Amino acid sequence: MKLEIIFKDGRWLVNGKRLHELNTEEKEFMNDFFREFKIWKAEEDEEIRHFINRQAGDQEASINYNNFQKQVV
């Protein structure tokens, strides 16, 4: 059986059916999908947070270096 999840008109559909129309197998598939999506999203958010912190640190170091140069000159 092929299962497909799509987001259409503000709703998640599995094989074109809304949540209340799903059979047990389709509901389990949908639950697994969202469980995986949550994990992926959390990992992505963590990577973004690290990237932003790293960028902020680099920028701060650059600003401090530029201020140091101005003071020396």
C-alpha positions in Angstrom: 0.0 0.0 0.0 1.4 3.4 -1.0 1.0 6.1 1.7 1.5 9.8 0.8 1.3 12.8 3.1 0.6 16.2 1.7 -0.2 19.6 3.1 -3.1 21.2 1.2 -5.4 24.1 2.0 -4.1 24.3 5.6 -4.6 20.5 6.3 -2.5 17.5 6.4 -3.8 14.7 4.2 -2.8 11.0 3.9 -3.7 9.6 0.5 -6.1 12.5 0.1 -8.0 11.8 3.4 -8.3 14.1 6.4 -7.3 12.8 9.8 -10.7 11.7 11.0 -11.1 9.6 7.8 -7.9 7.6 8.3 -7.7 3.8 9.0 -5.4 2.5 11.7 -2.4 1.9 9.4 -2.7 5.4 7.9 -2.9 6.9 11.5 0.2 5.0 12.6 2.0 6.2 9.4 1.0 9.8 10.2 2.1 9.6 13.8 5.5 8.2 12.8 5.8 10.9 10.2 5.2 13.7 12.7 7.5 12.0 15.3 10.3 12.0 12.8 9.5 15.5 11.7 9.7 16.7 15.3 13.1 15.1 15.8 14.4 16.5 12.6 13.0 20.0 13.4 14.6 20.0 16.8 18.0 19.0 15.4 17.7 21.7 12.7 16.8 24.3 15.3 19.8 23.3 17.4 22.1 23.6 14.3 20.7 27.0 13.5 21.2 28.1 17.1 24.8 27.0 17.0 25.4 28.7 13.7 23.9 32.0 15.0 26.0 31.8 18.1 29.1 31.0 16.1 28.4 34.0 13.8 27.7 36.3 16.7 31.0 35.2 18.3 32.9 35.8 15.1 31.3 39.1 14.6 32.1 40.1 18.2 35.7 39.0 17.8 35.9 41.1 14.6 34.4 44.1 16.3 36.8 43.8 19.2 39.7 43.4 16.8 38.6 46.5 14.9 38.3 48.5 18.1 41.7 47.4 19.1 43.2 48.5 15.8 41.5 51.9 16.2 42.9 52.3 19.7 46.4 51.4 18.6 46.4 53.7 15.6 
